[in-house]
């Protein structure tokens, strides 16, 4: 049974998201215990929040909260909010770069037109 969306819960998420965002952007030192407390409270709210349009709006508005949400749900859903195509393209590009590096390494040092080696 899905819980009924609670306007208060989503308000709490927004307040915590803004607070965490403020702590992240703060130019001076931030108390680690305060940061952990806010992050822990946010994690608890995210864990109990229903997956609905209001939650999606909060996640879309606050990148740090979306990242936390993904981290909390990674074991069940992987990178559930990350776009698949850019991730796939990045993986393919990385594989191609690794393969090119392997080919260059197995071919030995390159020769310059004057006969010298290029390392």
N, C-alpha and C positions, 0 to 999 in steps of 0.2 A: 504494500500500500504506500503510495507516494504521499509525503506530507503536503499539506496545503501551503502554497507560497505565503510567506509572512512578510508584510511590508517592513516590520521592525527588523527582521533578520537582514533584509537587504539594506536597510538603513545602517545597521551595524557594520555590514561589510563595507559600505561606502566610507563610513567614518574611519574604520580601521585601515582601509586602503589609503585614504588621504593621510592618515597619521604615519603609516609606513613610508609613503612617498615623501612626506616632509622629512622624516628621519634620514632617508636615503639621500636627499638633496641638501641636507644641512651642511653648511660649509665648515662648521667647527666640529669638535669631537662630540660623539654621541655615546651616551651611556649604554654599554653592551647589555646590561641586565634589562634596561628599558626596551631596547630593540628586540631582545629575545622574547620579552613579555608580549609585545605587540605582535610579533611574528607568530608566536604560539597561539595567541587568541584568534588571530586571523586564520590560522590553520584549522582551529577548532570550528570556527564559523563556516569555513569552506567545506569541511568534512560533513557538516550537517545540513548544508544548504541544498535545496532542491535544484536540480538542473532544469532551469527554466529561462525564459527570455530576460528576466531581470538579472539573473546571475550572468548570463552571456553579456549583457550590457556593462556590468561591473568589470568583467574580465576584458572586454574590449577597451574600456576606458583606462584601465590600470595595468600596464605591461608587467609590472612586478608581481601583481596579484595573479595575473594569468600564468606567469612562470611558476609561482608557488602552487597554483592549482594543478598544473601539469606535473610538478614534482610529487605532489601528494597522490596523484592518480596514476603515476607512471607504471607501477607494477601491474595495474589492471588494463591500462589503455595506451601505454607508450606516450608518445608526444601527441596527445589527443587534440591539442589546439594548434599545432604547427601545420602549416600548409604542406601537403605531401609533395607536390611538384618541385618546389625549391629544394627541399631536403633530398629528393631523389637526384636532381641535377647536381647538387653539391657532392653527393656520394659518387656519381658517375665521373665527375671531373676529378675527384680525388683518386679514384681508381686509375683513370687515364694518366694522371701525373705520376703515380707510383709505377705504373707499367713503363712509361717513358724513361723514368729514372733507372729502372732495372735494366732496360735495354742499353742505355748509355753506359751504365756501370759494367755490363758484361762485354761491351764492345771495346773497352779499354780506353786509354786517354786519347783525346782527339788530336789530330795533327793540324797545324796551321799551314797556310799556303807556302810559307818559307821553310817548312820542314820541322819547326819547333813544336813542342807539345803544349797543349792547353790543358790546364788542370781544372 
